[in-house]
């Protein structure tokens, strides 16, 4: 059996795994992000200790994902200091001498959930993560959605009741976009403490659920997904999925059905089937796809 590497590069932590799928993870490591050269070399050293057929990389972004772009394999216009236009895929492929698959971290997570997780039975769905930012991977007809770049659903505009929620948002580009209102940093900026420090009965979670439901409603109307897989650190809060579902149902108001005929709301908006490993296992799947594409 061929063995592959998967690398999920987050804005704070990187996760690298070796194996062939969720039932065959032979080694894994997590480490904090540092400067680009040191962090990439650490990932390369981990993979170099294994005989790999290919490596997949799912990266925080924005990224160059188009194969004909001069920035393919690069992080592009990230606000993270020192990381703008850093080449990830090139150094890894050169050092290891194997094909490299490359995409966004959320597209990788979507691929992982479609291959092994909560979206195995659908071919048009959204994977949304709510954490340090809000990002989304979209699969349409079994293919990851690309286009000019890749979806940046976290920066969509959402309706905000200024009287009920005067917080102006935390996004450095757009202020009160979806990410600026509902990501973990926005919760911290609004309430003066990290999300894990907020009690379950705090009004923050009603406001958070409302903002999340408004963004999901936009995805329902525009993309007509058969399922929305909703993950990330913020979504680990007990009861938050249920609150989001309730508010989403009120917003949609029976205008369109949720998912395929007969789909219940609690299965339409669901947690990741792969848990916290959606991204790293999805990166593994990117590596497998790169290996297949490079085969004679």
C-alpha positions in Angstrom: 0.0 0.0 0.0 1.3 3.4 -0.9 1.9 5.8 1.9 1.1 9.6 1.7 1.8 12.7 3.7 -0.8 15.3 4.6 0.0 18.8 5.9 -2.6 21.1 7.3 -1.0 24.6 7.7 -3.1 26.7 10.0 -2.3 30.3 11.0 -1.2 29.2 14.5 -0.6 25.5 14.4 0.5 23.0 11.7 -0.5 19.3 11.7 1.3 16.7 9.6 0.3 13.1 9.2 1.5 10.0 7.4 -0.7 7.2 6.2 -3.4 6.3 3.7 -6.6 7.2 5.5 -8.4 7.6 8.8 -7.9 3.9 9.6 -4.2 4.0 8.7 -2.5 7.0 10.3 1.0 5.8 10.9 2.5 9.0 12.4 1.5 12.5 13.2 2.9 15.7 14.6 1.6 19.1 15.6 3.8 22.2 16.0 3.3 26.0 16.4 4.0 28.1 13.3 7.2 30.1 13.4 9.0 32.0 10.6 8.4 30.5 7.1 11.8 28.9 6.5 12.0 27.2 9.9 8.4 26.0 9.8 8.5 24.6 6.3 11.8 22.8 7.1 10.2 21.3 10.2 7.5 19.8 8.1 9.9 18.6 5.5 12.1 16.9 8.2 9.0 15.0 9.5 8.0 13.8 6.0 11.6 12.9 5.0 11.7 10.2 7.7 9.0 8.2 5.7 8.9 6.7 2.2 6.1 8.7 0.7 4.4 8.5 -2.7 3.1 12.1 -2.5 2.2 14.9 -0.2 -0.9 17.0 0.1 -1.0 20.5 1.6 -4.1 22.3 2.8 -3.1 25.8 3.7 -4.5 28.9 5.3 -4.9 31.6 2.7 -5.6 33.2 0.5 -3.6 30.9 -1.7 -2.7 30.3 -5.4 -4.6 27.1 -6.2 -4.8 27.3 -10.0 -2.2 25.1 -11.7 -1.6 27.8 -14.4 -1.0 30.6 -11.9 2.6 31.8 -11.2 1.6 31.7 -7.5 0.4 28.1 -7.5 1.4 26.5 -4.2 1.9 29.9 -2.5 0.2 31.7 0.3 -0.7 35.0 -1.3 -2.2 38.1 0.4 -2.4 36.9 3.9 -2.2 39.6 6.7 -0.1 37.2 8.7 3.3 39.0 9.1 6.1 37.4 7.0 3.9 34.9 5.2 2.6 36.8 2.2 3.6 35.1 -1.1 5.5 32.3 0.7 5.9 29.2 -1.5 4.8 26.1 0.4 4.4 23.4 -2.3 7.6 24.1 -4.2 10.1 23.6 -1.3 8.3 20.5 -0.1 8.2 18.9 -3.6 11.8 19.7 -4.3 13.1 18.4 -1.0 11.1 15.2 -1.0 11.1 14.5 -4.8 7.4 13.6 -4.8 4.2 15.1 -6.3 2.5 17.7 -4.2 -1.2 18.4 -4.1 -2.2 21.9 -2.9 -5.4 23.7 -1.9 -6.9 25.7 0.9 -7.2 24.2 4.3 -11.0 24.3 4.1 -11.1 22.8 0.6 -8.9 20.0 2.0 -11.3 19.6 4.9 -14.2 19.4 2.5 -12.4 16.8 0.5 -11.7 14.8 3.6 -15.3 14.9 4.8 -16.5 13.8 1.3 -14.1 10.9 1.2 -14.3 9.6 4.7 -16.6 11.8 6.9 -20.0 13.4 7.2 -20.5 14.2 3.4 -19.9 10.8 1.9 -23.4 10.5 0.6 -23.7 13.9 -1.1 -21.8 15.6 -3.9 -22.8 19.3 -3.4 -22.1 20.6 0.1 -20.2 23.2 2.1 -17.6 22.7 4.8 -17.5 25.7 7.1 -15.0 26.2 9.9 -15.4 28.8 12.7 -12.3 29.5 14.6 -9.4 32.0 14.2 -11.3 33.0 11.1 -14.3 31.8 9.2 -13.5 29.8 6.0 -15.4 27.5 3.8 -14.7 24.8 1.2 -17.4 24.1 -1.4 -17.9 21.0 -3.4 -20.2 21.1 -6.4 -21.1 17.9 -8.3 -18.2 16.1 -6.7 -15.6 18.8 -7.6 -14.1 21.4 -5.3 -15.2 24.9 -6.3 -12.4 27.0 -7.7 -12.8 29.7 -10.3 -10.6 32.8 -10.3 -9.3 31.9 -6.9 -11.3 30.0 -4.3 -14.3 30.8 -2.2 -13.8 33.3 0.7 -17.1 32.9 2.3 -15.9 34.3 5.6 -15.8 37.7 4.1 -19.4 37.8 2.9 -21.6 40.6 4.1 -24.3 39.6 6.6 -27.2 41.5 8.0 -26.5 43.1 11.3 -29.0 44.6 13.7 -26.9 47.6 14.9 -29.3 48.3 17.8 -29.1 44.8 19.2 -25.4 44.3 18.4 -23.4 47.6 18.1 -20.1 45.7 17.8 -18.4 47.1 14.6 -16.6 43.9 13.7 -12.9 42.9 13.9 -12.0 42.2 10.3 -9.0 44.4 9.3 -10.3 44.5 5.7 -14.1 44.6 6.0 -15.0 45.3 9.7 -18.4 43.6 10.1 -18.2 40.8 7.5 -19.1 37.3 8.6 -15.6 36.6 9.9 -15.4 40.0 11.6 -18.6 39.3 13.5 -18.5 35.6 14.4 -14.9 34.3 14.4 -13.1 33.6 17.7 -11.1 36.9 17.6 -14.4 38.8 17.1 -15.9 37.1 20.2 -12.8 38.0 22.2 -12.9 41.6 21.0 -16.6 42.0 21.6 -16.7 40.4 25.1 -13.2 40.9 26.5 -12.4 37.3 27.0 -11.7 34.2 24.9 -14.7 32.1 23.7 -13.8 29.2 26.1 -14.2 31.6 29.0 -17.8 32.5 28.2 -20.4 30.5 30.1 -23.0 28.5 28.2 -25.8 30.8 29.2 -24.0 34.0 28.1 -25.9 36.2 25.6 -22.8 35.9 23.4 -23.9 32.5 22.2 -27.4 33.8 21.1 -25.7 36.6 19.1 -23.1 34.2 17.7 -25.8 31.7 16.6 -27.7 34.5 14.9 -24.7 35.7 13.0 -23.7 32.2 12.0 -27.2 31.4 10.8 -27.4 34.5 8.6 -24.2 33.5 6.9 -25.4 29.9 6.4 -28.6 31.2 4.9 -26.7 33.0 2.2 -24.9 29.8 1.4 -28.3 28.0 1.2 -29.7 30.5 -1.2 -26.6 30.9 -3.4 -25.2 27.4 -3.5 -28.1 25.1 -2.8 -26.0 22.6 -0.8 -27.2 19.2 0.1 -25.4 19.5 3.5 -23.4 22.0 5.5 -20.7 20.5 7.7 -20.0 23.1 10.4 -16.7 22.7 12.3 -13.9 24.6 13.9 -12.9 25.4 17.5 -15.9 27.8 18.2 -18.4 25.1 17.1 -17.1 22.8 19.9 -19.3 24.8 22.3 -22.1 22.5 23.6 -25.4 23.2 22.0 -24.2 25.7 19.5 -25.1 23.6 16.5 -28.7 23.3 17.7 -28.9 27.0 18.3 -27.7 27.7 14.8 -30.1 25.3 13.3 -33.1 26.9 15.1 -32.2 30.4 13.9 -31.5 29.2 10.4 -34.9 27.6 10.2 -36.5 30.9 11.2 -34.5 32.9 8.7 -35.3 30.5 5.8 -39.0 30.4 6.9 -39.8 27.4 4.7 -38.9 29.2 1.5 -36.6 26.4 0.3 -36.0 22.9 1.6 -32.9 21.9 3.4 -30.8 19.6 1.3 -32.2 16.6 -0.6 -35.9 15.7 -0.2 -36.5 14.2 3.2 -33.4 15.8 4.8 -33.9 16.8 8.4 -32.4 20.0 9.7 -30.2 18.2 12.2 -28.5 16.3 9.4 -28.4 19.2 7.0 -26.2 21.2 9.4 -23.9 18.8 11.2 -20.5 18.5 12.9 -17.5 17.1 10.9 -17.5 13.3 10.8 -13.7 13.4 11.1 -13.6 15.7 14.0 -10.5 17.8 14.3 -8.8 15.8 11.6 -10.9 16.9 8.6 -8.1 19.1 7.4 -5.1 16.9 7.8 -6.9 13.8 6.4 -8.2 16.0 3.5 -4.6 17.0 2.8 -3.7 13.3 2.7 -6.5 12.9 0.1 -4.9 15.9 -1.9 -1.7 14.0 -1.9 -3.4 10.8 -3.2 -5.0 12.9 -6.0 -1.6 14.4 -6.9 -0.1 10.9 -7.1 -2.9 9.6 -9.3 -2.5 12.7 -11.6 1.2 12.2 -12.0 0.9 8.5 -12.8 1.9 7.6 -16.4 
